[in-house]
Amino acid sequence: MEEDISNVRYCFKGEWKEVENCKVTEFLITYFPSDNSIELFDIKKHRLFLKRNKCHHIALKDLFVGNSVSIFSRQITLTDYGDSMTRQRLSIKMQKTFGLVQSNQIKNLGPILESIQGGEFTISRMRMISLTREQALELFKNVKDAVQQSDLVMQTISGPVVIMELLGNNAIRNWAEFVGPMDPEEAKKSAPTSLAAKYGQDCSRIGFYASNIPEEVEHLLSLFFPERNNPQYQVSSLVAKIKNSTCCIVKPHAFQAGLLGPIVSAIQKAGFEITGLRLVLLDHSAAEEFLEIYCTILPEFPAMVTQLCSGSCVALEISGKGENTPTLFRELVGPSDPEIAQKLRPNSLRARFGVNKILNAVHCTDLPDDAELELEYFFRLL
């Protein structure tokens, strides 16, 4: 017998940091999936802060611990589950798993990301990094075939890789099935729609890794996505060339709409390379600092800041065109207003994926001289 969705609710604890005075308010957030409505309860004052209201831009997939959501112009970070029932329900429905895309598949990153987001997975954390031999050995320590393990380690340390924390219903099992068997030839027969079947070259160059062992998944997530107080593999292992490159930010609205893959695909099809990647959750002050150059130039500045810190964004380092990369990529991005872009440059990123001047899909470096500064900000300073 199916559950009556009208009676279902999910509760989370969250924090709202007021920009003006840095005051932190703790809320109990109740989400009602039947009509996408949300209620806020002030924990300290023990009173209702916001009565139940519809928030059509928020879905259950956006509600996971550590994420930030915009609720009526308030950026609220989810810090914990609000009750045992929510924890129990979402432990399977929003299960975490570890994903890896190896260096030989970076050239196919766009369609791979499209497949991942289209496969009902939520990307909650993601970075492009370089692994040491020791890290790669730890990653593949459960691969029993010694020759295959050695080949996988060598392939993994030969170039940058993309690591991900993925959320989804039975994510550990489903991601393992999504990747497919470790032998691409076997995958083509038994799992023809899997990533291994589509992109794998041989057993040492399959291009992906998935574990169906919960204990191993937990270990890998703690190893490669440690908490802030343990930055062992955090910023130090991020890769970025900085020189002869430019910065692109896939904005929160585009990322939430599942457009990261299509945008990366369009960038790669245009002949550019993705040489750095980092999923970032900016607070208001960081977004304001990054966009500061537009403060006295654009009347939309406050709305631009609000959008950039409304949820996760993805910072990309774009390379591949030498010293002309910033200028040529700016042409691919197109005018800031998607309506104008659709008339002047209909094949530009903003024409294809933008909605309006605020929700225009991507930010890119406007002036070539600022490219290194913007890349340093996202890949070295944050």
HUHU-V309984 format. One record per residue. N is the residue number from 0. PSI is psi in whole degrees, -180 to 180 (NA if undefined). OMEGA is omega in whole degrees, 0 to 359 (999 if undefined). D_FIRST is the distance of its C-alpha to the first C-alpha in Angstrom with 2 decimals. Layout:
n-><N	N>
psi-><PSI	PSI>
omega-><OMEGA	OMEGA>
d_first-><D_FIRST	D_FIRST>
This chain:
n-><0	1	2	3	4	5	6	7	8	9	10	11	12	13	14	15	16	17	18	19	20	21	22	23	24	25	26	27	28	29	30	31	32	33	34	35	36	37	38	39	40	41	42	43	44	45	46	47	48	49	50	51	52	53	54	55	56	57	58	59	60	61	62	63	64	65	66	67	68	69	70	71	72	73	74	75	76	77	78	79	80	81	82	83	84	85	86	87	88	89	90	91	92	93	94	95	96	97	98	99	100	101	102	103	104	105	106	107	108	109	110	111	112	113	114	115	116	117	118	119	120	121	122	123	124	125	126	127	128	129	130	131	132	133	134	135	136	137	138	139	140	141	142	143	144	145	146	147	148	149	150	151	152	153	154	155	156	157	158	159	160	161	162	163	164	165	166	167	168	169	170	171	172	173	174	175	176	177	178	179	180	181	182	183	184	185	186	187	188	189	190	191	192	193	194	195	196	197	198	199	200	201	202	203	204	205	206	207	208	209	210	211	212	213	214	215	216	217	218	219	220	221	222	223	224	225	226	227	228	229	230	231	232	233	234	235	236	237	238	239	240	241	242	243	244	245	246	247	248	249	250	251	252	253	254	255	256	257	258	259	260	261	262	263	264	265	266	267	268	269	270	271	272	273	274	275	276	277	278	279	280	281	282	283	284	285	286	287	288	289	290	291	292	293	294	295	296	297	298	299	300	301	302	303	304	305	306	307	308	309	310	311	312	313	314	315	316	317	318	319	320	321	322	323	324	325	326	327	328	329	330	331	332	333	334	335	336	337	338	339	340	341	342	343	344	345	346	347	348	349	350	351	352	353	354	355	356	357	358	359	360	361	362	363	364	365	366	367	368	369	370	371	372	373	374	375	376	377	378	379	380	381>
psi-><125	146	140	110	-22	-19	-1	137	152	138	138	154	143	163	137	119	113	131	-41	-45	8	17	136	123	130	131	154	118	123	126	131	103	-18	-33	17	44	158	144	138	132	124	113	-45	-45	-8	54	160	128	-40	118	164	120	149	137	86	-21	-5	133	166	-34	-19	-12	93	150	128	-19	162	134	149	117	105	58	11	123	110	126	128	121	-23	168	149	-19	167	-31	-43	-44	-44	-45	-44	-9	-27	-45	-32	48	147	147	170	132	147	133	120	169	-33	-9	3	-33	-21	19	-38	-61	-29	-45	-37	-44	-42	-50	-29	-12	22	27	144	127	110	-29	146	139	151	123	169	135	144	168	-39	-42	-42	-39	-39	-38	-41	23	-20	2	116	-34	115	-39	-45	-40	-46	-43	-41	-41	-47	-41	-40	-35	3	-12	-180	150	161	123	147	147	121	143	147	173	121	49	-38	-51	-46	-36	-41	-41	-35	-40	-44	-178	155	-15	112	-34	-41	-39	-39	-28	-47	-23	68	-19	0	163	-39	-40	-39	-41	-19	143	-51	-174	-27	-13	45	-34	-6	165	139	142	140	17	111	-40	-38	-42	-47	-41	-45	-39	-42	-28	-46	-16	64	162	165	-31	4	72	39	-42	24	-105	-32	-31	0	144	142	136	-35	-54	145	38	175	169	136	133	118	115	159	-42	-36	-40	-44	-28	3	25	0	-49	-52	-37	-46	-39	-45	-39	-46	-37	-26	1	7	160	145	108	2	144	137	124	127	144	101	143	176	-42	-38	-42	-41	-41	-44	-38	11	-33	-25	-1	-46	3	-44	128	-19	3	-50	-41	-34	-42	-46	-43	-44	-26	16	-7	-170	139	167	117	131	137	125	128	-174	-8	23	-147	-13	2	-50	-43	-46	-36	-36	-36	-39	-36	-43	177	153	-28	115	-32	-43	-40	-38	-28	-43	-40	76	-19	5	162	-43	-32	-38	-36	-10	160	-51	-170	-26	-48	64	26	-52	151	143	159	126	-45	129	-36	-19	-7	-48	-37	-44	-39	-41	-39	-48	-31	-4	-39	-43	NA>
omega-><183	180	177	185	180	180	184	175	178	183	178	168	181	180	175	179	180	186	188	186	179	177	180	177	180	182	162	185	179	181	181	185	182	180	180	179	184	177	179	179	179	185	184	182	177	179	179	179	180	179	185	181	179	176	188	182	181	177	182	181	178	186	175	185	181	180	178	180	179	180	183	176	176	178	185	179	180	187	182	171	183	177	184	180	178	179	182	182	188	178	176	184	178	180	180	170	183	179	180	170	184	187	182	179	179	179	178	188	181	180	177	178	176	180	182	181	177	180	177	171	172	177	183	175	184	177	168	185	170	180	172	178	181	179	180	177	178	180	185	184	180	174	190	180	186	180	179	179	179	179	179	178	181	178	184	181	182	181	181	177	175	177	185	163	183	177	176	179	184	189	182	180	185	178	178	178	181	178	178	181	181	177	182	179	176	180	180	180	187	181	188	179	182	178	180	180	183	190	185	180	175	187	180	181	178	174	184	173	176	176	175	178	184	181	178	178	179	180	182	178	179	181	186	175	182	177	185	182	178	187	186	182	188	188	186	185	177	178	174	182	182	182	177	180	176	186	174	177	172	189	183	183	180	178	180	180	179	184	181	181	178	179	178	177	180	179	182	178	179	176	178	179	173	183	175	182	178	173	188	173	184	169	186	183	179	178	179	179	182	183	188	182	182	188	183	184	186	177	180	186	180	180	177	179	180	179	185	180	183	181	181	172	182	177	179	168	183	180	172	181	179	183	178	183	182	182	182	179	177	178	178	181	177	180	184	179	182	179	177	180	181	179	185	182	187	179	180	182	182	176	184	189	183	180	178	186	178	179	184	169	185	166	171	179	180	183	181	181	181	186	181	180	181	178	177	182	185	187	179	188	184	999>
d_first-><0.00	3.80	6.54	9.18	12.04	14.61	14.26	14.66	18.25	20.39	23.79	26.91	30.53	33.06	36.77	38.77	42.41	44.61	47.14	50.05	50.32	47.97	46.20	42.76	40.06	36.94	33.71	30.21	28.22	24.83	22.92	20.31	18.59	17.51	21.22	22.98	24.80	26.57	28.21	31.13	32.31	35.80	35.60	39.37	40.02	36.82	36.16	34.06	35.69	33.62	31.29	28.01	29.08	27.65	28.69	27.88	29.69	27.40	24.13	21.96	23.88	27.04	25.98	27.06	29.67	33.14	32.48	34.18	32.79	34.75	33.53	35.92	38.83	38.18	37.72	35.38	34.90	31.72	33.04	30.13	26.58	26.57	24.29	22.71	19.12	20.21	22.12	19.29	16.82	19.65	21.33	19.20	18.35	22.08	23.65	27.40	29.46	33.10	34.44	38.00	39.87	43.34	46.59	46.91	43.76	44.76	46.29	42.84	41.17	40.28	38.17	36.71	35.50	34.17	32.10	30.85	29.81	28.37	26.34	24.06	26.27	27.82	31.43	32.02	35.47	37.97	41.69	44.34	46.42	49.01	48.34	51.05	51.45	50.27	47.05	46.43	47.09	44.58	42.03	42.50	43.35	40.46	41.70	43.29	45.69	48.75	50.10	46.85	46.46	50.02	49.51	46.32	48.20	51.16	49.00	47.14	50.36	52.11	50.77	48.24	44.52	41.46	39.10	35.67	32.91	29.67	26.28	22.93	19.58	20.76	24.17	26.29	24.83	24.39	27.92	29.44	27.96	29.05	32.57	32.71	35.16	38.38	40.41	40.29	41.48	38.64	36.23	37.57	36.68	33.34	31.97	33.96	32.06	32.46	35.03	37.16	37.40	38.26	40.70	41.62	45.26	45.51	44.23	46.21	45.52	41.83	41.70	38.47	37.07	33.62	32.74	29.60	30.87	29.39	32.66	34.77	32.74	33.13	36.84	37.43	35.78	37.93	40.95	40.84	39.08	40.65	40.43	43.22	45.30	45.48	46.58	47.68	46.34	45.81	48.49	51.10	49.36	48.46	50.40	52.25	55.62	56.52	59.66	59.67	56.05	54.23	51.16	48.02	45.10	41.78	40.77	37.50	36.26	36.90	35.32	32.14	32.04	32.15	35.79	37.34	37.22	38.69	41.36	42.38	42.48	44.79	46.99	47.37	48.02	50.81	52.53	51.73	50.54	47.97	49.96	48.07	44.50	42.88	39.71	40.88	39.54	42.58	43.19	45.13	48.52	48.14	47.06	49.96	52.37	51.40	51.77	54.84	57.16	55.49	55.80	58.99	58.51	55.19	54.04	50.45	50.95	48.77	45.84	46.42	46.23	43.05	41.35	42.61	41.17	37.87	36.00	36.74	39.50	40.93	44.67	46.25	49.79	51.09	54.05	55.69	58.36	60.94	62.54	61.40	57.70	57.24	58.96	57.34	53.83	54.46	55.21	51.92	50.02	51.82	52.67	50.66	49.61	47.19	48.57	52.04	50.82	49.27	52.73	54.94	52.88	49.89	49.03	49.07	46.06	46.02	46.37	43.40	41.02	42.38	41.30	44.22	47.01	44.75	41.72	43.99	41.95	44.65	47.64	50.61	54.04	56.40	59.71	60.50	62.28	59.08	56.98	57.96	57.42	53.86	53.04	54.65	52.55	49.17	50.12	52.72	52.56	48.91>
